[in-house]
Amino acid sequence: MKNGFLRFAFVASLAMVLVLPGCKKEDTFTLAKCLSSTDWNATSFRIDGHEYIGINNYYSSLQLEFGQYNKADQRGSITMTRILSSGSVEPPYTGTYEIIESTQEIDITFNGFATTTFMTDCTEQGRLNLEGNIIAANGINYYWEINTRKK
């Protein structure tokens, strides 16, 4: 009986030594990784419910680029490029973003605009949705909804 128990303990220990090193810790999927993993092409850009991308709309394309997130100063850069239906490119909006880890929201501050908190939904499958109220330099309040896919 004692011999059988020792044999079982030895085999179990050997199996753990051989199997466990092959397992590696999975990278944690975070909002910061999702945002900076790619540039994003908007499939929909609505302001106060009116769609601005697509056939017979103002923009043919809208692209978002989130720079690498710096945890030390809790900021990253952001650029939004708007391509008009005519093909010309408007000057990009540039600014910074900050991630609110507890709520998975991001604060975006485009130059010339007030800071806006956007609700986010960013998936490993390559989808990013942003929703929030943005106040322009002229004081007008706009409700933005941006739905994107990886470029």
Kinemage of the C-alpha trace (Angstrom):
@kinemage 1
@onewidth
@group {chain A} dominant
@subgroup {mainchain}
@vectorlist {calphas} color= white
{ca met a 1} P 0.000 0.000 0.000
{ca lys a 2} L 2.806 2.351 0.924
{ca asn a 3} L 4.599 1.513 -2.324
{ca gly a 4} L 1.484 2.240 -4.414
{ca phe a 5} L 1.002 5.644 -2.761
{ca leu a 6} L 4.644 6.608 -3.377
{ca arg a 7} L 4.387 5.521 -7.000
{ca phe a 8} L 1.207 7.644 -7.447
{ca ala a 9} L 2.839 10.670 -5.777
{ca phe a 10} L 5.928 10.305 -7.989
{ca val a 11} L 3.889 10.035 -11.219
{ca ala a 12} L 1.681 13.001 -10.225
{ca ser a 13} L 4.754 15.126 -9.410
{ca leu a 14} L 6.441 14.170 -12.663
{ca ala a 15} L 3.308 15.058 -14.638
{ca met a 16} L 3.138 18.474 -12.974
{ca val a 17} L 6.812 19.152 -13.714
{ca leu a 18} L 6.343 18.255 -17.383
{ca val a 19} L 2.963 19.927 -17.993
{ca leu a 20} L 3.008 23.168 -15.998
{ca pro a 21} L 6.042 24.810 -17.653
{ca gly a 22} L 4.210 24.496 -20.982
{ca cys a 23} L 1.397 26.693 -19.695
{ca lys a 24} L 2.048 30.379 -19.974
{ca lys a 25} L 0.157 33.245 -18.473
{ca glu a 26} L -2.223 34.728 -21.005
{ca asp a 27} L -1.751 38.395 -21.844
{ca thr a 28} L -4.484 40.406 -20.207
{ca phe a 29} L -6.718 42.136 -22.721
{ca thr a 30} L -6.991 45.738 -21.599
{ca leu a 31} L -8.644 48.814 -23.004
{ca ala a 32} L -5.206 50.388 -23.519
{ca lys a 33} L -4.070 47.421 -25.637
{ca cys a 34} L -7.307 47.434 -27.595
{ca leu a 35} L -7.186 51.140 -28.404
{ca ser a 36} L -3.553 51.238 -29.490
{ca ser a 37} L -3.565 47.866 -31.269
{ca thr a 38} L -4.531 49.371 -34.605
{ca asp a 39} L -5.899 52.385 -36.416
{ca trp a 40} L -9.674 52.422 -36.562
{ca asn a 41} L -11.969 53.148 -39.518
{ca ala a 42} L -15.373 54.456 -38.509
{ca thr a 43} L -18.288 52.560 -39.985
{ca ser a 44} L -20.698 55.048 -38.457
{ca phe a 45} L -20.292 58.591 -37.131
{ca arg a 46} L -23.468 60.155 -35.782
{ca ile a 47} L -23.820 63.614 -34.323
{ca asp a 48} L -27.097 64.165 -32.505
{ca gly a 49} L -28.514 61.128 -34.326
{ca his a 50} L -27.602 62.261 -37.870
{ca glu a 51} L -25.264 59.926 -39.780
{ca tyr a 52} L -22.231 61.626 -41.341
{ca ile a 53} L -20.509 58.687 -43.086
{ca gly a 54} L -21.629 56.953 -46.241
{ca ile a 55} L -23.295 57.599 -49.562
{ca asn a 56} L -24.691 61.135 -49.850
{ca asn a 57} L -23.252 62.037 -46.455
{ca tyr a 58} L -20.699 64.590 -45.392
{ca tyr a 59} L -17.772 62.209 -44.812
{ca ser a 60} L -16.628 59.263 -46.863
{ca ser a 61} L -14.340 58.124 -44.062
{ca leu a 62} L -13.306 58.909 -40.526
{ca gln a 63} L -10.193 57.382 -38.990
{ca leu a 64} L -9.097 57.240 -35.355
{ca glu a 65} L -5.535 56.606 -34.286
{ca phe a 66} L -4.787 56.077 -30.600
{ca gly a 67} L -1.088 56.446 -29.744
{ca gln a 68} L 0.582 54.190 -27.218
{ca tyr a 69} L -0.842 54.716 -23.731
{ca asn a 70} L 1.755 55.892 -21.218
{ca lys a 71} L 0.845 54.514 -17.794
{ca ala a 72} L 3.316 56.823 -16.044
{ca asp a 73} L 1.492 60.014 -17.011
{ca gln a 74} L -1.791 58.190 -17.768
{ca arg a 75} L -2.119 59.702 -21.226
{ca gly a 76} L -1.942 58.771 -24.847
{ca ser a 77} L -2.254 60.761 -28.051
{ca ile a 78} L -5.236 60.593 -30.394
{ca thr a 79} L -5.750 61.776 -33.960
{ca met a 80} L -9.073 61.834 -35.801
{ca thr a 81} L -8.843 62.269 -39.582
{ca arg a 82} L -11.990 63.187 -41.523
{ca ile a 83} L -12.161 62.559 -45.269
{ca leu a 84} L -14.934 64.434 -47.029
{ca ser a 85} L -17.175 62.859 -49.642
{ca ser a 86} L -15.382 65.068 -52.207
{ca gly a 87} L -12.136 63.256 -51.319
{ca ser a 88} L -10.421 66.173 -49.614
{ca val a 89} L -9.086 65.721 -46.103
{ca glu a 90} L -10.022 68.144 -43.346
{ca pro a 91} L -7.350 69.163 -40.845
{ca pro a 92} L -7.214 66.387 -38.251
{ca tyr a 93} L -8.405 66.736 -34.704
{ca thr a 94} L -5.523 65.940 -32.372
{ca gly a 95} L -5.393 65.634 -28.629
{ca thr a 96} L -4.952 63.251 -25.745
{ca tyr a 97} L -6.900 60.454 -24.097
{ca glu a 98} L -6.960 59.046 -20.591
{ca ile a 99} L -8.404 55.685 -19.576
{ca ile a 100} L -10.711 55.423 -16.572
{ca glu a 101} L -10.002 51.801 -15.634
{ca ser a 102} L -12.796 51.472 -13.067
{ca thr a 103} L -15.536 52.204 -15.619
{ca gln a 104} L -13.736 51.319 -18.886
{ca glu a 105} L -14.458 54.814 -20.181
{ca ile a 106} L -11.998 57.183 -21.808
{ca asp a 107} L -11.612 60.925 -21.461
{ca ile a 108} L -10.693 62.485 -24.806
{ca thr a 109} L -9.503 66.060 -25.088
{ca phe a 110} L -9.261 67.226 -28.689
{ca asn a 111} L -7.426 70.533 -29.041
{ca gly a 112} L -10.040 73.307 -28.991
{ca phe a 113} L -12.681 71.147 -27.310
{ca ala a 114} L -13.567 70.451 -23.712
{ca thr a 115} L -12.666 67.049 -22.274
{ca thr a 116} L -15.322 64.485 -23.109
{ca thr a 117} L -15.930 61.191 -21.338
{ca phe a 118} L -16.802 58.457 -23.824
{ca met a 119} L -18.422 55.168 -22.906
{ca thr a 120} L -16.385 52.496 -24.688
{ca asp a 121} L -16.846 48.993 -25.945
{ca cys a 122} L -13.613 47.619 -27.381
{ca thr a 123} L -13.392 43.944 -28.317
{ca glu a 124} L -10.606 41.560 -29.224
{ca gln a 125} L -12.566 40.860 -32.408
{ca gly a 126} L -11.727 44.330 -33.717
{ca arg a 127} L -14.706 46.517 -32.853
{ca leu a 128} L -14.650 49.832 -31.006
{ca asn a 129} L -17.738 51.841 -30.121
{ca leu a 130} L -17.582 55.271 -28.482
{ca glu a 131} L -20.480 57.380 -27.204
{ca gly a 132} L -20.364 60.747 -25.484
{ca asn a 133} L -21.327 64.413 -25.393
{ca ile a 134} L -18.678 66.748 -26.774
{ca ile a 135} L -18.705 70.517 -26.358
{ca ala a 136} L -17.192 72.459 -29.248
{ca ala a 137} L -15.133 75.630 -28.854
{ca asn a 138} L -18.251 77.633 -29.805
{ca gly a 139} L -20.097 76.116 -26.817
{ca ile a 140} L -22.409 73.871 -28.858
{ca asn a 141} L -23.000 70.460 -27.280
{ca tyr a 142} L -22.926 67.472 -29.657
{ca tyr a 143} L -23.713 63.841 -28.895
{ca trp a 144} L -21.202 61.663 -30.792
{ca glu a 145} L -21.555 57.981 -31.561
{ca ile a 146} L -18.617 56.373 -33.346
{ca asn a 147} L -18.638 52.717 -34.386
{ca thr a 148} L -15.397 51.409 -35.845
{ca arg a 149} L -13.563 48.352 -37.121
{ca lys a 150} L -9.862 47.689 -37.376
{ca lys a 151} L -8.284 49.098 -40.521
